[in-house]
């Protein structure tokens, strides 16, 4: 065993000496080259990085610009989608409410038609009408106040024109045949009106 250890030690010493000699040879021969290489490298660094930096800066600017545009496009998409979704939720019940408007009109007419002698019946109908109208208002329904207002084609639909009772009522709504309604500040149904001329 000792012989094997001595042999291994000798081989290790020989390997170390060879490695040391190679290092010295490399350093001696490399000193001349490295001085020349360093000069060339420094010269290349003085010229090269500026040209390379400009290219990299240009690429960076292009990619940064693309990134910013993509980010803003996505942000706009997200906002538009949220806005459309909230509008859809607000107006989702619009068709149903529009179908129920004739019921409101009928209830209003029925209340007006009940004689005053039937006070309890009239109050009961009024109570139901008010409750129904309150529920509709929670959903965003609003009555249009048209009587005596200036005729406006954005809100009113003229059924007919009659002579105005006085000069102040010319071009204004004299009578409301069918009430108009807003749903979330948008016209759900135009008011059918009689205009004074």
C-alpha atoms as an extended CHARMM CRD file, in Angstrom:
* protein
*
       197  EXT
         1         1  UNK       CA              0.0000000000        0.0000000000        0.0000000000  PROA      1               0.0000000000
         2         2  UNK       CA              2.8060000000        2.3350000000        0.7850000000  PROA      2               0.0000000000
         3         3  UNK       CA              4.3180000000        1.6840000000       -2.5950000000  PROA      3               0.0000000000
         4         4  UNK       CA              1.0550000000        2.6290000000       -4.2550000000  PROA      4               0.0000000000
         5         5  UNK       CA              0.8540000000        5.8460000000       -2.1950000000  PROA      5               0.0000000000
         6         6  UNK       CA              4.4470000000        6.7980000000       -3.0500000000  PROA      6               0.0000000000
         7         7  UNK       CA              3.7690000000        6.1170000000       -6.7120000000  PROA      7               0.0000000000
         8         8  UNK       CA              0.6150000000        8.2210000000       -6.6420000000  PROA      8               0.0000000000
         9         9  UNK       CA              2.4820000000       11.0330000000       -4.8660000000  PROA      9               0.0000000000
        10        10  UNK       CA              5.2330000000       10.9970000000       -7.4960000000  PROA      10              0.0000000000
        11        11  UNK       CA              2.6940000000       11.1340000000      -10.3160000000  PROA      11              0.0000000000
        12        12  UNK       CA              0.9260000000       14.0400000000       -8.6850000000  PROA      12              0.0000000000
        13        13  UNK       CA              4.2080000000       15.9500000000       -8.2770000000  PROA      13              0.0000000000
        14        14  UNK       CA              5.0750000000       15.3310000000      -11.9240000000  PROA      14              0.0000000000
        15        15  UNK       CA              1.6340000000       16.5430000000      -13.0630000000  PROA      15              0.0000000000
        16        16  UNK       CA              1.9420000000       19.6760000000      -10.9490000000  PROA      16              0.0000000000
        17        17  UNK       CA              5.3790000000       20.4750000000      -12.3860000000  PROA      17              0.0000000000
        18        18  UNK       CA              4.0740000000       20.0360000000      -15.9350000000  PROA      18              0.0000000000
        19        19  UNK       CA              1.1140000000       22.2870000000      -15.2240000000  PROA      19              0.0000000000
        20        20  UNK       CA              3.3830000000       24.9450000000      -13.7120000000  PROA      20              0.0000000000
        21        21  UNK       CA              5.6810000000       24.8420000000      -16.7560000000  PROA      21              0.0000000000
        22        22  UNK       CA              2.7220000000       25.2050000000      -19.1260000000  PROA      22              0.0000000000
        23        23  UNK       CA              1.4510000000       28.2010000000      -17.1530000000  PROA      23              0.0000000000
        24        24  UNK       CA              4.8580000000       29.8870000000      -17.2680000000  PROA      24              0.0000000000
        25        25  UNK       CA              5.1460000000       29.2630000000      -21.0370000000  PROA      25              0.0000000000
        26        26  UNK       CA              1.7050000000       30.6750000000      -21.6190000000  PROA      26              0.0000000000
        27        27  UNK       CA              2.4250000000       33.7490000000      -19.5370000000  PROA      27              0.0000000000
        28        28  UNK       CA              5.7750000000       34.4520000000      -21.2650000000  PROA      28              0.0000000000
        29        29  UNK       CA              4.4000000000       34.0360000000      -24.7640000000  PROA      29              0.0000000000
        30        30  UNK       CA              1.1110000000       35.5990000000      -23.8160000000  PROA      30              0.0000000000
        31        31  UNK       CA              2.5590000000       38.8110000000      -22.3910000000  PROA      31              0.0000000000
        32        32  UNK       CA              3.5470000000       40.0660000000      -25.8260000000  PROA      32              0.0000000000
        33        33  UNK       CA              0.2560000000       39.0020000000      -27.3560000000  PROA      33              0.0000000000
        34        34  UNK       CA             -1.8100000000       40.3030000000      -24.4950000000  PROA      34              0.0000000000
        35        35  UNK       CA             -0.2440000000       43.7660000000      -24.7070000000  PROA      35              0.0000000000
        36        36  UNK       CA             -1.0340000000       43.8820000000      -28.4450000000  PROA      36              0.0000000000
        37        37  UNK       CA             -4.4580000000       42.3440000000      -27.9010000000  PROA      37              0.0000000000
        38        38  UNK       CA             -5.1780000000       44.8370000000      -25.1440000000  PROA      38              0.0000000000
        39        39  UNK       CA             -4.2640000000       47.7660000000      -27.4110000000  PROA      39              0.0000000000
        40        40  UNK       CA             -6.4930000000       46.4390000000      -30.1940000000  PROA      40              0.0000000000
        41        41  UNK       CA             -9.2430000000       45.6290000000      -27.7390000000  PROA      41              0.0000000000
        42        42  UNK       CA             -9.1040000000       49.1320000000      -26.2380000000  PROA      42              0.0000000000
        43        43  UNK       CA             -9.1620000000       50.6330000000      -29.7270000000  PROA      43              0.0000000000
        44        44  UNK       CA            -12.1460000000       48.4410000000      -30.6710000000  PROA      44              0.0000000000
        45        45  UNK       CA            -13.9260000000       49.3640000000      -27.4450000000  PROA      45              0.0000000000
        46        46  UNK       CA            -13.3910000000       53.0550000000      -28.1590000000  PROA      46              0.0000000000
        47        47  UNK       CA            -14.9810000000       52.7620000000      -31.6220000000  PROA      47              0.0000000000
        48        48  UNK       CA            -17.2910000000       49.7230000000      -31.3690000000  PROA      48              0.0000000000
        49        49  UNK       CA            -19.5050000000       50.3630000000      -28.3740000000  PROA      49              0.0000000000
        50        50  UNK       CA            -20.7090000000       53.7140000000      -29.6600000000  PROA      50              0.0000000000
        51        51  UNK       CA            -21.9280000000       52.2170000000      -32.9090000000  PROA      51              0.0000000000
        52        52  UNK       CA            -23.2700000000       49.1610000000      -31.0670000000  PROA      52              0.0000000000
        53        53  UNK       CA            -24.8500000000       51.3110000000      -28.3620000000  PROA      53              0.0000000000
        54        54  UNK       CA            -26.7520000000       53.3260000000      -30.9650000000  PROA      54              0.0000000000
        55        55  UNK       CA            -28.1660000000       50.1500000000      -32.4760000000  PROA      55              0.0000000000
        56        56  UNK       CA            -29.1040000000       48.7750000000      -29.0750000000  PROA      56              0.0000000000
        57        57  UNK       CA            -30.6300000000       52.0850000000      -28.0470000000  PROA      57              0.0000000000
        58        58  UNK       CA            -32.6680000000       52.1910000000      -31.2550000000  PROA      58              0.0000000000
        59        59  UNK       CA            -33.8640000000       48.6090000000      -30.7350000000  PROA      59              0.0000000000
        60        60  UNK       CA            -34.6820000000       49.3970000000      -27.1200000000  PROA      60              0.0000000000
        61        61  UNK       CA            -36.6860000000       52.4700000000      -28.1380000000  PROA      61              0.0000000000
        62        62  UNK       CA            -38.6100000000       50.4980000000      -30.7930000000  PROA      62              0.0000000000
        63        63  UNK       CA            -39.4420000000       47.6770000000      -28.3940000000  PROA      63              0.0000000000
        64        64  UNK       CA            -40.3430000000       50.1100000000      -25.6320000000  PROA      64              0.0000000000
        65        65  UNK       CA            -42.6300000000       52.0050000000      -28.0140000000  PROA      65              0.0000000000
        66        66  UNK       CA            -44.3090000000       48.7490000000      -29.1070000000  PROA      66              0.0000000000
        67        67  UNK       CA            -44.7290000000       47.7310000000      -25.4870000000  PROA      67              0.0000000000
        68        68  UNK       CA            -46.3030000000       51.0780000000      -24.5150000000  PROA      68              0.0000000000
        69        69  UNK       CA            -48.6720000000       50.9850000000      -27.4900000000  PROA      69              0.0000000000
        70        70  UNK       CA            -49.7110000000       47.4220000000      -26.7140000000  PROA      70              0.0000000000
        71        71  UNK       CA            -50.2270000000       48.2710000000      -23.0530000000  PROA      71              0.0000000000
        72        72  UNK       CA            -52.3510000000       51.3340000000      -23.8270000000  PROA      72              0.0000000000
        73        73  UNK       CA            -54.3480000000       49.3780000000      -26.4310000000  PROA      73              0.0000000000
        74        74  UNK       CA            -55.0690000000       46.6670000000      -23.8700000000  PROA      74              0.0000000000
        75        75  UNK       CA            -55.9920000000       49.2800000000      -21.2460000000  PROA      75              0.0000000000
        76        76  UNK       CA            -58.4340000000       50.9280000000      -23.6790000000  PROA      76              0.0000000000
        77        77  UNK       CA            -59.9120000000       47.5130000000      -24.5230000000  PROA      77              0.0000000000
        78        78  UNK       CA            -60.3700000000       46.7340000000      -20.8320000000  PROA      78              0.0000000000
        79        79  UNK       CA            -62.0730000000       50.0920000000      -20.1450000000  PROA      79              0.0000000000
        80        80  UNK       CA            -64.3210000000       49.7850000000      -23.2170000000  PROA      80              0.0000000000
        81        81  UNK       CA            -65.3390000000       46.2590000000      -22.2050000000  PROA      81              0.0000000000
        82        82  UNK       CA            -66.1550000000       47.3720000000      -18.6610000000  PROA      82              0.0000000000
        83        83  UNK       CA            -68.2000000000       50.3190000000      -19.9870000000  PROA      83              0.0000000000
        84        84  UNK       CA            -70.1270000000       48.0890000000      -22.4100000000  PROA      84              0.0000000000
        85        85  UNK       CA            -70.7480000000       45.5410000000      -19.6800000000  PROA      85              0.0000000000
        86        86  UNK       CA            -72.1060000000       48.1590000000      -17.2610000000  PROA      86              0.0000000000
        87        87  UNK       CA            -74.3380000000       49.6320000000      -20.0020000000  PROA      87              0.0000000000
        88        88  UNK       CA            -75.6250000000       46.1620000000      -20.8390000000  PROA      88              0.0000000000
        89        89  UNK       CA            -76.4330000000       45.4920000000      -17.1960000000  PROA      89              0.0000000000
        90        90  UNK       CA            -78.2230000000       48.8520000000      -16.8940000000  PROA      90              0.0000000000
        91        91  UNK       CA            -80.3060000000       48.3810000000      -20.0160000000  PROA      91              0.0000000000
        92        92  UNK       CA            -80.8150000000       44.6090000000      -19.8070000000  PROA      92              0.0000000000
        93        93  UNK       CA            -84.2280000000       45.0800000000      -18.2620000000  PROA      93              0.0000000000
        94        94  UNK       CA            -85.1760000000       47.7560000000      -20.8480000000  PROA      94              0.0000000000
        95        95  UNK       CA            -87.2370000000       45.4900000000      -23.0860000000  PROA      95              0.0000000000
        96        96  UNK       CA            -89.1800000000       44.0520000000      -20.1660000000  PROA      96              0.0000000000
        97        97  UNK       CA            -89.8680000000       47.4920000000      -18.7080000000  PROA      97              0.0000000000
        98        98  UNK       CA            -90.9260000000       48.7710000000      -22.1460000000  PROA      98              0.0000000000
        99        99  UNK       CA            -93.4490000000       45.9040000000      -22.3730000000  PROA      99              0.0000000000
       100       100  UNK       CA            -94.8550000000       46.8730000000      -18.9600000000  PROA      100             0.0000000000
       101       101  UNK       CA            -95.3540000000       50.5680000000      -19.7440000000  PROA      101             0.0000000000
       102       102  UNK       CA            -98.8660000000       50.0210000000      -21.2060000000  PROA      102             0.0000000000
       103       103  UNK       CA            -99.8040000000       48.4510000000      -17.8650000000  PROA      103             0.0000000000
       104       104  UNK       CA            -98.6860000000       51.5960000000      -16.0780000000  PROA      104             0.0000000000
       105       105  UNK       CA           -100.7400000000       53.6940000000      -18.4960000000  PROA      105             0.0000000000
       106       106  UNK       CA           -103.8120000000       51.5160000000      -17.9620000000  PROA      106             0.0000000000
       107       107  UNK       CA           -103.4690000000       51.6990000000      -14.1820000000  PROA      107             0.0000000000
       108       108  UNK       CA           -103.1390000000       55.4870000000      -14.3720000000  PROA      108             0.0000000000
       109       109  UNK       CA           -106.2650000000       55.7320000000      -16.5650000000  PROA      109             0.0000000000
       110       110  UNK       CA           -108.1790000000       53.3660000000      -14.2560000000  PROA      110             0.0000000000
       111       111  UNK       CA           -107.3490000000       55.4860000000      -11.2130000000  PROA      111             0.0000000000
       112       112  UNK       CA           -108.6110000000       58.6140000000      -13.0290000000  PROA      112             0.0000000000
       113       113  UNK       CA           -111.7770000000       56.7780000000      -14.1520000000  PROA      113             0.0000000000
       114       114  UNK       CA           -112.8290000000       55.5860000000      -10.6690000000  PROA      114             0.0000000000
       115       115  UNK       CA           -115.4550000000       57.9540000000       -9.2500000000  PROA      115             0.0000000000
       116       116  UNK       CA           -114.6500000000       59.8630000000       -6.0800000000  PROA      116             0.0000000000
       117       117  UNK       CA           -117.5020000000       58.0940000000       -4.2600000000  PROA      117             0.0000000000
       118       118  UNK       CA           -115.4300000000       54.8750000000       -4.3260000000  PROA      118             0.0000000000
       119       119  UNK       CA           -112.6460000000       56.4110000000       -2.2840000000  PROA      119             0.0000000000
       120       120  UNK       CA           -111.3050000000       53.1200000000       -0.8400000000  PROA      120             0.0000000000
       121       121  UNK       CA           -111.1080000000       51.4280000000       -4.2490000000  PROA      121             0.0000000000
       122       122  UNK       CA           -109.3490000000       54.4570000000       -5.7090000000  PROA      122             0.0000000000
       123       123  UNK       CA           -106.8390000000       54.5760000000       -2.8240000000  PROA      123             0.0000000000
       124       124  UNK       CA           -106.1510000000       50.8200000000       -3.1620000000  PROA      124             0.0000000000
       125       125  UNK       CA           -105.4810000000       51.1700000000       -6.8940000000  PROA      125             0.0000000000
       126       126  UNK       CA           -103.3120000000       54.2230000000       -6.2400000000  PROA      126             0.0000000000
       127       127  UNK       CA           -101.3280000000       52.2640000000       -3.6490000000  PROA      127             0.0000000000
       128       128  UNK       CA           -100.6890000000       49.4100000000       -6.1180000000  PROA      128             0.0000000000
       129       129  UNK       CA            -99.7870000000       51.8870000000       -8.8760000000  PROA      129             0.0000000000
       130       130  UNK       CA            -97.3160000000       53.7380000000       -6.6090000000  PROA      130             0.0000000000
       131       131  UNK       CA            -95.7010000000       50.4850000000       -5.4650000000  PROA      131             0.0000000000
       132       132  UNK       CA            -95.3360000000       49.2900000000       -9.0710000000  PROA      132             0.0000000000
       133       133  UNK       CA            -93.9150000000       52.6750000000      -10.1450000000  PROA      133             0.0000000000
       134       134  UNK       CA            -91.4520000000       52.6320000000       -7.2130000000  PROA      134             0.0000000000
       135       135  UNK       CA            -90.1210000000       49.2280000000       -8.2910000000  PROA      135             0.0000000000
       136       136  UNK       CA            -89.7140000000       50.5000000000      -11.8660000000  PROA      136             0.0000000000
       137       137  UNK       CA            -87.8940000000       53.6190000000      -10.6290000000  PROA      137             0.0000000000
       138       138  UNK       CA            -85.4110000000       51.4070000000       -8.7750000000  PROA      138             0.0000000000
       139       139  UNK       CA            -84.5930000000       49.8420000000      -12.1460000000  PROA      139             0.0000000000
       140       140  UNK       CA            -83.8910000000       53.2940000000      -13.6140000000  PROA      140             0.0000000000
       141       141  UNK       CA            -87.2870000000       54.2830000000      -15.0400000000  PROA      141             0.0000000000
       142       142  UNK       CA            -88.2230000000       57.9810000000      -14.9390000000  PROA      142             0.0000000000
       143       143  UNK       CA            -91.3900000000       59.7300000000      -16.0760000000  PROA      143             0.0000000000
       144       144  UNK       CA            -90.9590000000       62.4600000000      -18.6610000000  PROA      144             0.0000000000
       145       145  UNK       CA            -92.4690000000       65.7970000000      -17.6070000000  PROA      145             0.0000000000
       146       146  UNK       CA            -93.7970000000       67.1980000000      -20.8870000000  PROA      146             0.0000000000
       147       147  UNK       CA            -96.8950000000       69.2670000000      -20.0760000000  PROA      147             0.0000000000
       148       148  UNK       CA            -96.3570000000       72.9700000000      -20.8280000000  PROA      148             0.0000000000
       149       149  UNK       CA            -92.7650000000       72.3840000000      -22.0130000000  PROA      149             0.0000000000
       150       150  UNK       CA            -91.3010000000       73.4770000000      -25.3370000000  PROA      150             0.0000000000
       151       151  UNK       CA            -91.8880000000       70.8410000000      -28.0320000000  PROA      151             0.0000000000
       152       152  UNK       CA            -88.6450000000       68.8900000000      -28.5200000000  PROA      152             0.0000000000
       153       153  UNK       CA            -88.3360000000       66.1500000000      -31.1570000000  PROA      153             0.0000000000
       154       154  UNK       CA            -85.6640000000       64.4410000000      -29.0350000000  PROA      154             0.0000000000
       155       155  UNK       CA            -88.3010000000       63.6320000000      -26.4080000000  PROA      155             0.0000000000
       156       156  UNK       CA            -91.7460000000       64.2060000000      -27.9510000000  PROA      156             0.0000000000
       157       157  UNK       CA            -93.7850000000       62.7340000000      -30.7550000000  PROA      157             0.0000000000
       158       158  UNK       CA            -96.4320000000       65.1850000000      -32.0190000000  PROA      158             0.0000000000
       159       159  UNK       CA            -99.7810000000       63.5190000000      -32.6460000000  PROA      159             0.0000000000
       160       160  UNK       CA           -101.5260000000       66.6840000000      -33.7600000000  PROA      160             0.0000000000
       161       161  UNK       CA           -101.4630000000       70.4730000000      -33.5340000000  PROA      161             0.0000000000
       162       162  UNK       CA           -104.2720000000       72.5900000000      -32.2050000000  PROA      162             0.0000000000
       163       163  UNK       CA           -104.6980000000       76.3420000000      -31.8530000000  PROA      163             0.0000000000
       164       164  UNK       CA           -102.8830000000       77.4550000000      -28.7000000000  PROA      164             0.0000000000
       165       165  UNK       CA           -105.1330000000       78.7200000000      -25.8940000000  PROA      165             0.0000000000
       166       166  UNK       CA           -102.8050000000       81.7390000000      -25.5340000000  PROA      166             0.0000000000
       167       167  UNK       CA            -99.6310000000       83.1420000000      -27.1300000000  PROA      167             0.0000000000
       168       168  UNK       CA            -97.4060000000       81.6640000000      -24.4230000000  PROA      168             0.0000000000
       169       169  UNK       CA            -98.4310000000       78.1070000000      -25.3770000000  PROA      169             0.0000000000
       170       170  UNK       CA            -97.4420000000       78.4230000000      -29.0580000000  PROA      170             0.0000000000
       171       171  UNK       CA            -94.9110000000       75.7210000000      -29.9080000000  PROA      171             0.0000000000
       172       172  UNK       CA            -95.3960000000       74.1140000000      -26.4950000000  PROA      172             0.0000000000
       173       173  UNK       CA            -97.0510000000       70.9030000000      -25.3520000000  PROA      173             0.0000000000
       174       174  UNK       CA           -100.7430000000       71.5550000000      -24.7160000000  PROA      174             0.0000000000
       175       175  UNK       CA           -101.7890000000       67.9910000000      -23.8640000000  PROA      175             0.0000000000
       176       176  UNK       CA           -100.0570000000       64.6400000000      -23.2130000000  PROA      176             0.0000000000
       177       177  UNK       CA           -101.7930000000       61.6710000000      -24.8490000000  PROA      177             0.0000000000
       178       178  UNK       CA            -99.2480000000       59.0580000000      -23.7050000000  PROA      178             0.0000000000
       179       179  UNK       CA            -96.4980000000       59.6660000000      -21.1430000000  PROA      179             0.0000000000
       180       180  UNK       CA            -92.8790000000       59.3990000000      -22.1610000000  PROA      180             0.0000000000
       181       181  UNK       CA            -90.2660000000       57.6030000000      -20.0730000000  PROA      181             0.0000000000
       182       182  UNK       CA            -86.4840000000       57.5860000000      -19.5750000000  PROA      182             0.0000000000
       183       183  UNK       CA            -84.5050000000       54.5060000000      -18.6330000000  PROA      183             0.0000000000
       184       184  UNK       CA            -81.1260000000       55.3900000000      -17.1180000000  PROA      184             0.0000000000
       185       185  UNK       CA            -81.2470000000       58.8620000000      -18.7370000000  PROA      185             0.0000000000
       186       186  UNK       CA            -81.9940000000       57.4470000000      -22.1950000000  PROA      186             0.0000000000
       187       187  UNK       CA            -85.3850000000       57.7970000000      -23.8820000000  PROA      187             0.0000000000
       188       188  UNK       CA            -87.2750000000       54.5360000000      -23.5140000000  PROA      188             0.0000000000
       189       189  UNK       CA            -90.5400000000       55.8040000000      -24.9560000000  PROA      189             0.0000000000
       190       190  UNK       CA            -91.2940000000       59.1440000000      -26.5840000000  PROA      190             0.0000000000
       191       191  UNK       CA            -94.1540000000       61.1600000000      -25.1510000000  PROA      191             0.0000000000
       192       192  UNK       CA            -97.1110000000       61.4170000000      -27.5340000000  PROA      192             0.0000000000
       193       193  UNK       CA            -98.2540000000       64.9990000000      -27.2900000000  PROA      193             0.0000000000
       194       194  UNK       CA           -100.5310000000       67.6800000000      -28.7490000000  PROA      194             0.0000000000
       195       195  UNK       CA            -98.6870000000       70.8650000000      -29.6840000000  PROA      195             0.0000000000
       196       196  UNK       CA           -100.1430000000       74.3800000000      -29.7090000000  PROA      196             0.0000000000
       197       197  UNK       CA            -99.7930000000       76.4560000000      -32.8870000000  PROA      197             0.0000000000
